[in-house]
Amino acid sequence: TQLLEQSPQFLSIQEGENLTVYCNSSSVFSSLQWYRQEPGEGPVLLVTVVTGGEVKKLKRLTFQFGDARKDSSLHITAAQPGDTGLYLCAGPRREYGNKLVFGAGTILRVKS
Amino acid sequence: KAGVTQTPRYLIKTRGQQVTLSCSPISGHRSVSWYQQTPGQGLQFLFEYFSETQRNKGNFPGRFSGRQFSNSRSEMNVSTLELGDSALYLCASSLGSSGGETQYFGPGTRLLVL
C-alpha cells in the first residue's frame, strides 16, 4: 500500500480543459512536493507546500496543501500539450531520515 | 551549472550478473540519493550518501549497495541481478542531508534484466 495515494492514475484531456490531480494520505506530512517527469528524464520539482491550507500558484498551476497536512491537490487551468507528463507528489518520512516517499503518480496526456 | 549526470543511460544484463551505475551530482552538492522507479511500485528510496557515508537506507535487500567518493560522485551496485530489478534508477543530489533541501534528479539509468 502506497503511503501517498494519487488519483486519477491516468488522465487524457483536450487542450484548454481544466483538471485536478489529488494526493492523499492517512499520515501527516511536514511538507509535500509536486514533481513533473517527462519521458526519458528525471522528476523536476514544481513546488513545495509546507503550511496547512497553503495555496501556491505557478502560472496555470495551482497547488493546495490540506488543512490537516494529509493531502494535496494540483489544479491545471487551460491545459496545454506541454503539460503532458507524469505528475508525482512526494513527502519526507522520518523513518528514512526525512528522505522522500513518492506517490505512484498521475500520467497526464493533453491532446491538441 | 551542470545538472546531475548518470551513466550509462541504458543497460541490458542477464540474471545473475552484477551491475554498477554511476552518478555525478551538481557541483557543490554533497548528498546523493538513489531511487528505483518501476511501473508497479513507482519511485522508491534506495539509500543516501553524504560525505562518503551512507546516511539512510530504504527497504531493499543487501544485493543493492552503494558508495560515495571524496568528490561526491556516487556509484550504486546491484549483485545477482533478478528479473524484477529491471527499472529506471534515478539519483538525486542536494546540498545537505537534513531532508529539507531540494533534490535535483538526474535523467536515470534504465536497466533491463533478461
Interface residues (C-beta under 8 A of the other chain):
Chain A: Q2 S31 Y35 G40 E41 G42 P43 V44 L45 T48 L88 A90 P92 Y96 G97 N98 K99 L100 V101 F102 G103 A104 G105
Chain B: V4 S33 Y35 G42 L43 Q44 F45 E48 R55 N56 K57 G58 L90 A92 S97 S98 G99 G100 T102 Q103 Y104 F105 G106 P107 G108
